[in-house]
Amino acid sequence: MTILIVEDDSDIRALMAFHLRNHGYTTEEAKDGEEALEMLSSSVPDLVLLDLMLPKLSGLDVLSAIRSGSSTKRIPVIVASALTGENDIIKALEDGADDYITKPFSPKILCARVHSLLRRSGREMDAVSTSGGLSIDKGTRECFVSGEKIVLTATEFDILLSLVEAEGHVLRRGEIIERIKGAEYHVTERAIDVQIASIRKKLGDMGKNIATVWGIGYRYAEE
């Protein structure tokens, strides 16, 4: 999932990008309104984080262009602005913003708002993200850790997805085999152990989140 950050303050822009990447999102950045529209003309992100007080072209002008474009009109937009007046907020929402967050804001709240809006808009139906920065795109069958792509085999991808979707519940080795291959697929449980070891290695520091439950199987849980 790609988030376009439109913000003229480089420190705020970097902070937003850092926290979003840690939550598994890919980020793109624009420092002014004109650059934002240039980027939107070549690629369509999954969500836009938009400041209002931008150089060259205001945030409201960018918002208007997004809502009038055939390829961009359905992009979810969150305004992140230092303007806290009731009229400013109402104007942005009436002009097509889906949400409005005022500066200064908590990065955790920002990421929660992004996740919530993507879920409501249906754009995360094919994606699974964790608070620790793991993101799994079921549509493209790609996996990312803090925005960095991790290359998995087809079987490794299916095992990791099954563990993450189990939401902390333990999956028996036989249950993992059945989920990814079907009940009639003949493979030893030892083969699952080998696959798990490979996934842990590829995930790096996040590999420790795949816990072995001795005598039973595995579970994925972030502390």
C-alpha positions as CSV (number, residue, x, y, z in Angstrom):
1,M,0.0,0.0,0.0
2,T,1.4,3.3,-1.1
3,I,0.9,6.6,0.8
4,L,1.6,10.0,-0.9
5,I,2.7,12.6,1.7
6,V,2.2,16.1,0.5
7,E,3.9,18.4,3.1
8,D,6.3,21.3,2.7
9,D,8.0,20.9,6.0
10,S,10.8,18.4,5.5
11,D,11.0,17.4,9.1
12,I,7.3,16.6,9.4
13,R,7.4,14.9,6.0
14,A,10.3,12.7,7.1
15,L,8.6,11.9,10.5
16,M,5.4,10.8,8.8
17,A,7.2,8.7,6.2
18,F,9.3,7.0,8.9
19,H,6.3,5.9,11.0
20,L,4.2,4.9,8.0
21,R,7.1,2.7,6.7
22,N,7.4,1.1,10.1
23,H,3.7,0.1,9.8
24,G,4.4,-1.6,6.5
25,Y,3.4,1.1,4.1
26,T,5.4,2.4,1.1
27,T,5.7,6.2,1.0
28,E,6.1,8.8,-1.7
29,E,6.7,12.5,-0.9
30,A,5.8,15.8,-2.5
31,K,7.0,19.1,-1.1
32,D,4.5,21.4,-2.7
33,G,1.1,21.3,-4.5
34,E,2.5,21.3,-8.1
35,E,4.9,18.4,-7.4
36,A,2.0,16.4,-5.9
37,L,-0.1,16.8,-9.0
38,E,2.8,15.8,-11.2
39,M,3.3,12.6,-9.2
40,L,-0.5,11.9,-9.2
41,S,-0.5,12.2,-13.0
42,S,2.0,9.3,-13.3
43,S,1.0,7.0,-10.5
44,V,-2.1,6.6,-8.3
45,P,-1.3,6.0,-4.6
46,D,-3.7,4.1,-2.2
47,L,-4.1,7.2,0.0
48,V,-3.0,10.9,0.2
49,L,-1.9,12.7,3.3
50,L,-2.4,16.4,2.4
51,D,-1.2,19.6,4.1
52,L,-3.3,22.7,3.3
53,M,-0.8,25.5,3.5
54,L,1.5,24.5,0.6
55,P,3.7,26.6,-1.7
56,K,2.9,27.0,-5.4
57,L,-0.6,25.4,-5.1
58,S,-2.7,25.2,-2.0
59,G,-3.9,22.0,-0.4
60,L,-7.5,22.8,-1.3
61,D,-6.5,23.2,-4.9
62,V,-4.8,19.9,-4.8
63,L,-7.8,18.3,-3.2
64,S,-10.1,19.8,-5.9
65,A,-7.8,18.4,-8.6
66,I,-7.8,15.0,-7.0
67,R,-11.6,14.9,-6.8
68,S,-12.1,16.1,-10.4
69,G,-9.6,13.6,-11.9
70,S,-11.0,10.4,-13.4
71,S,-8.1,8.3,-12.1
72,T,-7.8,10.0,-8.7
73,K,-11.3,10.9,-7.6
74,R,-11.7,7.8,-5.4
75,I,-8.4,8.1,-3.6
76,P,-8.9,8.4,0.1
77,V,-7.5,11.8,1.4
78,I,-6.6,12.7,5.0
79,V,-5.8,16.4,5.6
80,A,-3.1,16.9,8.1
81,S,-3.0,20.6,8.9
82,A,-2.0,23.2,11.5
83,L,-5.3,25.0,10.7
84,T,-7.5,24.1,13.6
85,G,-10.5,26.4,13.0
86,E,-13.9,24.9,12.6
87,N,-14.5,26.6,9.3
88,D,-11.2,25.3,7.9
89,I,-12.1,21.7,8.9
90,I,-15.6,22.0,7.5
91,K,-14.3,23.5,4.3
92,A,-11.8,20.7,3.7
93,L,-14.4,18.0,4.5
94,E,-17.0,19.6,2.2
95,D,-14.4,19.8,-0.6
96,G,-13.8,16.1,-0.5
97,A,-11.4,15.2,2.3
98,D,-12.2,11.9,4.0
99,D,-10.7,12.8,7.3
100,Y,-8.9,15.7,9.0
101,I,-6.1,15.6,11.6
102,T,-4.7,18.7,13.3
103,K,-1.0,19.4,14.0
104,P,0.8,18.5,16.2
105,F,-0.4,15.0,16.1
106,S,0.6,11.6,17.5
107,P,2.3,9.4,14.9
108,K,0.4,6.4,16.3
109,I,-2.9,8.2,15.8
110,L,-1.9,9.2,12.3
111,C,-1.1,5.6,11.4
112,A,-4.3,4.4,13.0
113,R,-6.3,7.0,11.0
114,V,-4.6,5.8,7.8
115,H,-5.3,2.2,8.5
116,S,-8.9,2.9,9.4
117,L,-9.6,4.9,6.3
118,L,-8.0,2.3,4.0
119,R,-10.1,-0.4,5.7
120,R,-13.3,1.6,5.3
121,S,-12.5,2.4,1.7
122,G,-12.0,-1.3,0.9
123,R,-8.4,-0.8,-0.2
124,E,-7.0,-3.1,2.5
125,M,-9.2,-6.1,1.6
126,D,-6.2,-7.7,-0.1
127,A,-3.6,-6.6,2.4
128,V,-2.7,-7.6,5.9
129,S,-0.6,-5.3,8.0
130,T,0.7,-5.6,11.5
131,S,1.6,-2.9,14.0
132,G,5.3,-4.0,13.9
133,G,5.7,-3.1,10.2
134,L,4.9,-6.3,8.4
135,S,2.7,-5.9,5.4
136,I,1.4,-8.8,3.2
137,D,-0.4,-8.0,-0.1
138,K,-2.5,-11.0,-1.0
139,G,-3.3,-9.6,-4.5
140,T,0.3,-9.2,-5.6
141,R,1.6,-11.9,-3.2
142,E,4.3,-9.5,-2.0
143,C,5.7,-9.1,1.5
144,F,7.2,-6.0,3.0
145,V,9.0,-5.3,6.3
146,S,9.1,-1.6,7.2
147,G,8.6,-0.8,3.5
148,E,11.4,-3.1,2.3
149,K,10.3,-6.0,0.0
150,I,11.1,-9.5,1.3
151,V,11.3,-12.2,-1.4
152,L,9.5,-15.4,-0.3
153,T,8.8,-18.6,-2.2
154,A,5.1,-19.4,-2.9
155,T,5.0,-21.8,0.0
156,E,6.8,-19.5,2.4
157,F,4.3,-16.7,1.5
158,D,1.3,-18.9,2.2
159,I,2.7,-20.1,5.5
160,L,3.5,-16.6,6.8
161,L,0.1,-15.3,5.6
162,S,-1.7,-18.2,7.5
163,L,0.2,-17.5,10.7
164,V,-0.5,-13.7,10.6
165,E,-4.2,-14.2,9.7
166,A,-4.5,-16.6,12.7
167,E,-4.0,-13.4,14.9
168,G,-1.9,-15.0,17.6
169,H,-3.6,-18.4,17.7
170,V,-1.4,-21.4,17.5
171,L,-1.5,-23.4,14.2
172,R,-0.5,-27.1,14.3
173,R,1.9,-28.2,11.7
174,G,-0.7,-30.4,10.1
175,E,-3.1,-27.5,10.1
176,I,-0.6,-25.3,8.3
177,I,-0.1,-28.0,5.6
178,E,-3.9,-28.3,5.1
179,R,-4.3,-24.6,4.8
180,I,-1.7,-24.1,2.2
181,K,-1.8,-27.4,0.3
182,G,-5.1,-29.1,1.1
183,A,-6.0,-32.1,3.1
184,E,-4.8,-34.6,0.5
185,Y,-1.4,-33.1,0.1
186,H,1.3,-35.4,1.4
187,V,4.2,-33.6,3.1
188,T,6.1,-34.2,6.3
189,E,5.7,-31.9,9.2
190,R,9.5,-31.6,9.2
191,A,9.2,-29.9,5.9
192,I,7.2,-27.1,7.6
193,D,9.9,-26.7,10.2
194,V,12.4,-26.1,7.4
195,Q,10.1,-23.6,5.7
196,I,9.6,-21.7,9.0
197,A,13.4,-21.5,9.6
198,S,13.8,-19.9,6.1
199,I,11.0,-17.4,6.7
200,R,12.5,-16.4,10.0
201,K,15.8,-15.8,8.4
202,K,14.3,-13.7,5.6
203,L,12.3,-11.6,8.1
204,G,15.5,-10.6,10.0
205,D,14.7,-9.2,13.4
206,M,11.0,-9.8,12.9
207,G,11.6,-13.5,12.5
208,K,11.5,-13.8,16.3
209,N,7.7,-13.0,16.1
210,I,7.2,-16.5,14.7
211,A,7.2,-18.5,18.0
212,T,7.5,-22.2,18.3
213,V,4.9,-23.8,20.5
214,W,6.7,-27.1,21.4
215,G,4.9,-30.2,20.6
216,I,2.1,-28.3,18.8
217,G,3.1,-25.9,16.1
218,Y,3.7,-22.2,15.5
219,R,2.1,-18.8,16.1
220,Y,2.8,-15.3,14.9
221,A,2.7,-12.7,17.7
222,E,4.4,-9.3,18.0
223,E,5.3,-8.2,21.5
